[in-house]
Amino acid sequence: IVYDWQVVILKSGTIIFQTLFLVVSTTVHNRAHFFTCVDVVIAIISFFVDWYWFVEDLWGKFGSSELTHFSLIIFYMTLRSWNTAVKASDKSWRKDVSRDGIFAMDKLSFIWVTRSAHLVSKILPDIVDLWDVLCRQWGENYARQVCDISIYVTDTDKKACSILSMEMKKTSLYRDSAIKFQRPDFPKIIEEHTMERVEDCRNPHSNTLLAFCGSPNLSSVVSEAKIINDLSKFITGNRLHQMQFVSESYGTSKTENKKQHAVKDNDRFLSSRSLEVYDFTTLTEA
């Protein structure tokens, strides 16, 4: 015996579940995947089947064929929903790297910090040419969505900075304020990147590769900023947005002879280290 209230629950529960499945398929699932298209097709078919059962008044009176169709549709939707719910969110960025390089990245943020304005004047024209090519091929608005370039010039020679500013004032990157005559705030840069990923409703989880090239001293500064950011994500419940740090240092540290601390470690004095030219890059995965 099937009671009327049971039929009402079956109707409403089925329609609500199918509607939520369609919403998840179009908003959460990766639209580039084949199974996302299958999900949408299955959801649309299920609505037509529901409509047919309403017209024929078959709800609660399923025969063997109706029961088979209902079971297959609900089983597929449940399996796909379960797969989405338990999908690993901490996979390593290395799994997305093949011999051809990184192929599943959503955005590139390139940050270059240098103490030499003269060096920027030599290299920047090549960067501008590449940026202009990207804008012509993809459009300026979309190019900004997938690539972000920032150049920090910390040269203390005001005349050299002024000459660089005059040389580059007509370039697109200069007009977009990509060239900054100041020191970067690493904690703020990493925090803003994380907030951008958290506020992106299309991707409930993401993986970021934080790649650093420069002096060991600055590598420690960036690493500390990344650790603090990880703690903030943990406290605020945003652990699904992962960040991995990779550092490549070069050269040796310079010892400042003028000032040495009166602290010894294995008969060696601890001293300050100089700031070297380095690159700072973030790659983000959907």
JODA-V821134 format. One record per backbone hydrogen bond with DSSP energy under -1.0 kcal/mol. NH is the residue of the N-H (numbers start at 1). CO is the residue of the C=O. E is the energy in kcal/mol with one decimal. If there is no record, write none. Layout:
# JODA-V821134
NH|CO|E  NH|CO|E
This chain:
# JODA-V821134
7|3|-1.6  8|4|-2.2  9|5|-2.1  10|6|-2.2  11|7|-2.5  12|8|-2.7  13|9|-2.7  14|10|-1.9  15|11|-2.4  16|12|-2.4  17|13|-2.2  18|14|-2.4  19|15|-2.2  20|16|-2.5  21|17|-2.2  22|18|-2.0  23|19|-2.2  24|20|-2.6  25|21|-2.3  26|22|-1.7  27|23|-1.3  28|24|-2.4  29|24|-1.8  33|30|-1.6  38|34|-1.6  39|35|-2.4  40|36|-2.0  41|37|-2.2  42|38|-2.8  43|39|-2.3  44|40|-2.3  45|41|-2.6  46|42|-2.3  47|43|-1.5  48|44|-1.7  49|45|-2.3  50|46|-2.4  51|47|-2.4  52|48|-2.1  53|49|-2.2  54|50|-1.9  55|51|-2.3  56|52|-2.5  58|53|-2.6  61|58|-2.5  67|63|-2.3  68|64|-1.8  69|65|-2.5  70|66|-2.7  71|67|-2.3  72|68|-2.4  73|69|-2.2  74|70|-2.4  75|71|-2.6  76|72|-2.3  77|73|-2.4  78|74|-2.5  79|75|-2.5  80|76|-2.5  81|77|-2.3  82|78|-2.5  83|79|-2.1  84|80|-1.9  85|81|-2.1  86|82|-2.2  95|92|-1.4  96|93|-1.6  97|94|-1.4  98|101|-1.8  101|98|-1.7  103|96|-1.3  106|284|-4.0  107|284|-1.4  108|146|-2.4  109|282|-3.0  110|148|-3.1  111|280|-2.7  112|150|-2.5  113|278|-1.7  114|152|-2.4  120|116|-1.4  121|117|-2.0  122|118|-1.1  123|119|-2.0  124|120|-3.1  126|123|-1.0  127|123|-1.4  128|124|-2.9  129|125|-2.1  130|126|-2.0  131|127|-2.3  132|128|-2.7  133|129|-2.0  134|130|-2.1  135|131|-2.3  136|132|-2.2  137|133|-2.0  138|134|-2.7  139|135|-2.0  143|139|-2.3  144|140|-1.8  145|141|-1.1  146|142|-1.4  147|143|-1.6  148|108|-2.5  150|110|-2.6  151|178|-3.4  152|112|-3.2  153|180|-3.2  154|114|-2.8  158|156|-1.1  161|157|-2.0  162|158|-2.2  163|159|-2.3  164|160|-2.3  165|161|-2.3  166|162|-2.1  167|163|-2.3  168|164|-1.9  171|168|-1.5  175|171|-1.9  176|172|-1.6  177|174|-1.6  178|173|-2.8  180|151|-3.3  182|180|-1.1  189|185|-2.4  190|186|-2.5  191|187|-2.3  192|188|-2.7  193|189|-1.9  194|190|-2.2  195|191|-2.5  196|192|-1.9  197|193|-1.8  198|194|-2.4  199|195|-2.4  201|199|-1.1  203|200|-1.1  206|240|-1.3  207|285|-1.0  208|242|-1.8  209|283|-3.4  210|244|-3.6  211|281|-2.5  212|246|-2.9  213|279|-2.6  214|248|-1.5  219|215|-1.9  220|216|-1.7  221|217|-1.4  222|218|-2.5  223|219|-2.4  224|220|-2.4  225|221|-2.0  226|222|-2.2  227|223|-2.3  228|224|-2.4  229|225|-1.9  230|226|-2.2  231|227|-2.1  232|228|-2.0  233|229|-2.2  234|230|-2.2  235|231|-2.3  236|232|-2.2  238|233|-3.0  241|238|-1.3  242|206|-2.6  244|208|-3.0  246|210|-2.8  248|212|-2.4  261|270|-1.7  265|268|-2.0  270|263|-1.2  278|113|-1.6  279|213|-2.4  280|111|-3.4  281|211|-2.8  282|109|-2.8  283|209|-2.6  284|107|-2.5  285|207|-3.1
